[in-house]
Amino acid sequence: MPPRSPASGGSLRRIVLSLCAVALALGVYAFLELGSFFANEDPLQKADAIMALAGSTMVRQLEAADLYLAGYGGRIILSRQPRDGGELALAKRGIPFPEDIERVRAVFMQLGIPEDAILVPERIHNNTAAEAVTVRELSGRYGWRQVIVVSSTYHLRRAAFALRRELRGTEVDVIMRGSRYDRANPERWWTSRSDVREIVAEAPRLVAYVLGLGA
């Protein structure tokens, strides 16, 4: 009687189970590393200028100020963003209400940053792509070759994509820096509701930018 060969069905089952185990392990790893993926910052080095992206009142701006005071850049750029509906309504009523950018400028001067070192572009920035255009224009005007760009922790990956896309073909390099004043915890992002909300919101935005849909 010839020797019996192992059942082909059993071998196929083991292969499927092995593949499922590998997929599960990769899924768990991707889940755990998701925060670090979005919080991808570059090694810090000296640059010609430092830009604080809009989106917070002082989280990004104070980081930019500290970097300037530590000698990491010769100029500091504050991103101007649109005024909200309440501010516009006050302006129509003739009630003065300084822009956030002016309050930040005043704080910077109190910190010891000279007024002539603070640049506030006229362009209104309602998204990261517009801020990237400003970095390109200012770099061309002043001959900058390196710019430190400060943003929130989970915004770093998308901001870097937008900036490097806009600067492609130039000699300008951006150094992405997350703010030390951001309370995000990328290594354990799933333990914080605020971190989870930010990543859930950031993921489709990054996909849109990669696909060329992000403005």
NORPETA-V521349 format. One record per residue. N is the residue number from 0. RES is the residue in one letter. SS is DSSP state (a for helix, b for strand, c for the rest). Layout:
N|RES|SS  N|RES|SS
This chain:
0|M|c  1|P|c  2|P|c  3|R|c  4|S|c  5|P|c  6|A|c  7|S|a  8|G|a  9|G|a  10|S|a  11|L|a  12|R|a  13|R|a  14|I|a  15|V|a  16|L|a  17|S|a  18|L|a  19|C|a  20|A|a  21|V|a  22|A|a  23|L|a  24|A|a  25|L|a  26|G|a  27|V|a  28|Y|a  29|A|a  30|F|a  31|L|a  32|E|a  33|L|a  34|G|a  35|S|a  36|F|a  37|F|a  38|A|c  39|N|c  40|E|c  41|D|c  42|P|c  43|L|c  44|Q|c  45|K|c  46|A|c  47|D|c  48|A|b  49|I|b  50|M|b  51|A|b  52|L|c  53|A|c  54|G|c  55|S|c  56|T|c  57|M|c  58|V|a  59|R|a  60|Q|a  61|L|a  62|E|a  63|A|a  64|A|a  65|D|a  66|L|a  67|Y|a  68|L|a  69|A|c  70|G|c  71|Y|c  72|G|c  73|G|c  74|R|b  75|I|b  76|I|b  77|L|b  78|S|c  79|R|c  80|Q|c  81|P|c  82|R|c  83|D|c  84|G|a  85|G|a  86|E|a  87|L|a  88|A|a  89|L|a  90|A|a  91|K|a  92|R|c  93|G|c  94|I|c  95|P|c  96|F|c  97|P|c  98|E|c  99|D|a  100|I|a  101|E|a  102|R|a  103|V|a  104|R|a  105|A|a  106|V|a  107|F|a  108|M|a  109|Q|a  110|L|c  111|G|c  112|I|c  113|P|c  114|E|a  115|D|a  116|A|a  117|I|b  118|L|b  119|V|b  120|P|c  121|E|c  122|R|c  123|I|c  124|H|c  125|N|c  126|N|c  127|T|a  128|A|a  129|A|a  130|E|a  131|A|a  132|V|a  133|T|a  134|V|a  135|R|a  136|E|a  137|L|a  138|S|a  139|G|a  140|R|a  141|Y|a  142|G|c  143|W|c  144|R|c  145|Q|b  146|V|b  147|I|b  148|V|b  149|V|b  150|S|b  151|S|c  152|T|a  153|Y|a  154|H|a  155|L|a  156|R|a  157|R|a  158|A|a  159|A|a  160|F|a  161|A|a  162|L|a  163|R|a  164|R|a  165|E|a  166|L|c  167|R|c  168|G|c  169|T|c  170|E|c  171|V|c  172|D|b  173|V|b  174|I|b  175|M|b  176|R|b  177|G|b  178|S|c  179|R|c  180|Y|c  181|D|c  182|R|c  183|A|c  184|N|c  185|P|a  186|E|a  187|R|a  188|W|a  189|W|a  190|T|a  191|S|c  192|R|a  193|S|a  194|D|a  195|V|a  196|R|a  197|E|a  198|I|a  199|V|a  200|A|a  201|E|a  202|A|a  203|P|a  204|R|a  205|L|a  206|V|a  207|A|a  208|Y|a  209|V|a  210|L|c  211|G|c  212|L|c  213|G|c  214|A|c
